[in-house]
Amino acid sequence: MRRTRQQSALRERNKAESAADAAISARSIGADAPAAHFGEPDGSPRGGVRLKVPLMRQFQPAASVLTHRLPTSEDLKILLMEENMTGSGMSSVNMIVLIAFLIFVYYDVRASETNGKRTLKPFLMPLLAAYYITGVLMTGTVTDVNFLLVAGLFCGCAGDTLLEKGDRFFAFGLGAFLAGHLFYSAAYLQDILHSAIPLPYWLAILGYLVYAALIMPRLLPSVDAKMRLPVILYMAVLLAMSWFALLRAGALGGRSYLTFAGSVLFTASDTILAFHVFKGKSGKGIMETYVLGQLLIVEGMLL
């Protein structure tokens, strides 16, 4: 009888060790394993808990210990604390970048009003790109960053820089912003492929056509003949970008409406700028609508 009990205990211990070895092997090669909720007992005599394999692959603090046993609830607490610290740290960086962006905007506008110089303007879009990237990394990874949006922001940086160099570079600045709108459009379309979009959002293109029909006849007579085609092309791409932002909002809802609102402000900013450059109208509101529009576009992409 005693010998039978010893054999039974030996078999149970061998089963437990085999289960532990299998779990460690799965962790080391990244094999799939049945998902389990945190805190679910795994039957281990050491009181371990089963974890989803993706989480086990991330588990580093007790790597040397894991070669001998399954992670315990104490190990899990350490992992969660480290994850929270990482998210908190990135959140702090994200907030610092946003504050820096707003400070640069304030002093750039103020300098423009006092001496007409905008030395900080070229730094605004790179800061906004950094704000977007750190915002994504708060909850995701680098693979979650939409680099089409980032490319569009840096096109905006190039456009800001070129427009500040005078009329000789106006066409180049216009081209940089046009490229940025194309990147934005691609970023929006990337999010709505194979999405069901309600019919009213498609019909909204009629509103954009009406807007163009009202604006262009008032603007084009004051535009040099060699610049008319580029201006028409730019207006078409700008309005298409805003319409794609609306389609994305119709498909995704939620924060994506912020991107659409930003595209509308961007359109308003460029309209004011066009009338300022070609017809000598007041340029008041150009920078405010532009900066707020770009910020809302980024906010709406942080889904």
KOLFI-704374 format. One line per 4 residues: number of its first residue (from 1); for each residue x, y, z of C-alpha. Coordinates in steps of 0.02 Angstrom, whole numbers, plus 50000, padded with zeros to 5 digits. Each point is the difference from the previous one (the first is absolute). Layout:
N
NUM) X Y Z; ...
END
This chain:
303
1) 50000 50000 50000; 50137 50122 50047; 50093 49957 49839; 49840 50035 49899
5) 49979 50172 50081; 50182 50043 49963; 49979 49950 49818; 49840 50104 49987
9) 50087 50153 50076; 50145 49977 49881; 49883 49996 49850; 49913 50160 50059
13) 50166 50089 50022; 50057 49944 49827; 49837 50066 49925; 50023 50169 50085
17) 50182 50013 49942; 49949 49952 49822; 49867 50136 49999; 50126 50128 50062
21) 50128 49947 49868; 49868 50013 49864; 49952 50176 50055; 50181 50057 50005
25) 50031 49923 49828; 49847 50089 49930; 50065 50164 50070; 50173 49977 49925
29) 49941 49960 49823; 49845 50112 49997; 49880 49855 49972; 49814 50031 50021
33) 49923 49946 50162; 49821 49998 50065; 49951 50171 50068; 49958 50014 50184
37) 49942 50140 50112; 50122 50072 50124; 49986 49918 50167; 49931 49835 49930
41) 50086 49856 50091; 50099 49884 49891; 50004 49853 50118; 50184 50028 50035
45) 50052 49948 50175; 50096 50164 50008; 49847 50108 49978; 50047 50071 49829
49) 49878 50077 49877; 49979 49970 49815; 50038 50146 49885; 49966 50036 49818
53) 50158 49961 49901; 50017 50177 49928; 50011 50068 50177; 50124 49863 50049
57) 50109 50050 49854; 50007 50175 50071; 50044 49939 50174; 50181 50041 50037
61) 50025 50047 50185; 50000 49821 50062; 50078 49917 49848; 50124 49900 50102
65) 49863 49943 50118; 49885 49951 49857; 50124 49868 49947; 49954 49907 50160
69) 49816 50042 50030; 49844 50079 49932; 49969 50185 50040; 49906 50029 50160
73) 49876 50137 50041; 50143 50099 50078; 50096 49991 49835; 49844 50062 49910
77) 49986 50150 50116; 50181 50048 49959; 49963 49987 49814; 49844 50108 50012
81) 50093 50131 50102; 50135 50010 49866; 49869 50014 49862; 49913 50141 50094
85) 50164 50091 50028; 50039 49989 49814; 49829 50070 49951; 50013 50136 50131
89) 50172 50051 49939; 49943 50013 49820; 49847 50097 50057; 50114 50127 50083
93) 50105 50018 49843; 49843 50020 49897; 49937 50140 50113; 50169 50089 49999
97) 50003 49997 49809; 49822 50070 49991; 50043 50141 50121; 50157 50039 49898
101) 49894 50006 49842; 49875 50121 50078; 50140 50112 50067; 50082 50006 49828
105) 49833 50044 49921; 49972 50141 50123; 50172 50079 49977; 49996 49975 49811
109) 49834 50092 49984; 50059 50134 50120; 50162 50026 49904; 49904 50012 49838
113) 49888 50136 50071; 50145 50102 50070; 50139 49988 49870; 49927 49895 49859
117) 50127 49860 50024; 49951 49818 50028; 50161 49915 50053; 49909 49864 50098
121) 49876 49951 49866; 50110 49863 49921; 50005 49909 50168; 49811 49987 50023
125) 49960 49850 49890; 50150 49896 50060; 49940 50029 50178; 49825 49949 49949
129) 50071 49843 49918; 50092 49960 50162; 49838 50028 50096; 49910 49877 49886
133) 50136 49866 50009; 50014 50008 50190; 49811 49995 50011; 49997 49839 49899
137) 50140 49923 50103; 49902 50031 50161; 49887 49853 49956; 50081 49919 49849
141) 50164 49968 49911; 50097 50078 49857; 49905 49889 49877; 49840 50092 50051
145) 50069 50168 49943; 49919 50063 49838; 50154 50060 49908; 49893 50072 49859
149) 49935 50126 50127; 50177 50034 50063; 50058 50029 49820; 49856 50122 49976
153) 50052 50097 50155; 50179 50015 49939; 49935 50060 49831; 49911 50134 50101
157) 50167 50043 50081; 50079 50019 49827; 49854 50106 49942; 50011 50113 50153
161) 50186 50025 49972; 49985 50037 49813; 49855 50121 50018; 50103 50102 50123
165) 50137 50024 49869; 49897 50118 49893; 49900 50000 49839; 50137 49913 49900
169) 49970 49841 50100; 49810 50012 50008; 49973 49868 49864; 50120 49881 50088
173) 49911 50026 50166; 49834 49968 49912; 50072 49838 49930; 50059 49944 50172
177) 49828 50026 50075; 49919 49913 49851; 50113 49849 50032; 49949 50007 50184
181) 49815 49994 49952; 50034 49848 49892; 50085 49913 50147; 49854 50046 50112
185) 49875 49934 49872; 50095 49835 49988; 50002 49986 50190; 49811 50025 50009
189) 49963 49879 49859; 50113 49871 50083; 49882 50003 50150; 49837 49984 49903
193) 50038 49863 49873; 49864 49868 50004; 49896 50107 50120; 49814 50031 49980
197) 49972 50188 49984; 49823 50072 50005; 49937 50079 49839; 49987 50179 50069
201) 50188 50004 50026; 50028 49958 49816; 49875 50132 49947; 50094 50131 50102
205) 50115 50019 49851; 49863 50110 49927; 50031 50124 50141; 50184 50008 49957
209) 49959 50030 49817; 49885 50144 50049; 50138 50073 50109; 50123 49994 49856
213) 49871 50078 49883; 49979 50146 50120; 50184 50029 50037; 50093 49974 49837
217) 49907 50129 49891; 50041 50132 50131; 50181 49948 50017; 50064 49949 49827
221) 49985 50169 49913; 50131 50067 50120; 50119 49854 49975; 50141 50011 49873
225) 49966 49896 49845; 50148 49883 50033; 49939 49966 50178; 49817 49967 49961
229) 50018 49816 49960; 50106 49964 50157; 49872 50095 50106; 49855 49901 49925
233) 50093 49837 50026; 50043 50047 50178; 49819 50044 50040; 49940 49834 49928
237) 50124 49899 50103; 49962 50101 50158; 49812 49974 49985; 50024 49815 49959
241) 50107 49981 50157; 49863 50076 50106; 49867 49890 49919; 50105 49843 50033
245) 50013 50056 50183; 49810 50008 50003; 49985 49826 49924; 50120 49936 50134
249) 49892 50081 50134; 49846 49916 49927; 50088 49831 50003; 50084 50009 50170
253) 49902 50130 50099; 50062 50058 50170; 50160 50102 50003; 50017 49989 49811
257) 49880 50147 49987; 50141 50106 50074; 50103 49964 49845; 49856 50055 49890
261) 49981 50161 50102; 50187 50029 49981; 49988 49979 49812; 49861 50130 49993
265) 50107 50123 50098; 50147 49963 49885; 49888 50039 49851; 49945 50163 50081
269) 50181 50047 50036; 50055 49970 49820; 49849 50096 49934; 50044 50151 50108
273) 50182 49984 49945; 49952 49994 49816; 49894 50157 50012; 50139 50084 50099
277) 50136 49958 49873; 49905 50025 49838; 49870 50132 50045; 50085 50094 50142
281) 49866 49959 50127; 50034 49990 50187; 50102 49852 50056; 49925 49997 50173
285) 49963 49824 50058; 50116 49909 49880; 50119 49933 50132; 49868 49967 50133
289) 49891 49893 49886; 50153 49913 49926; 50078 49950 50166; 49835 49948 50079
293) 49955 49904 49843; 50163 49903 50000; 49983 49962 50186; 49822 49934 49978
297) 50054 49893 49852; 50131 49919 50111; 49881 49980 50148; 49874 49912 49890
301) 50132 49877 49940; 50040 49950 50179; 49861 49869 50007
END
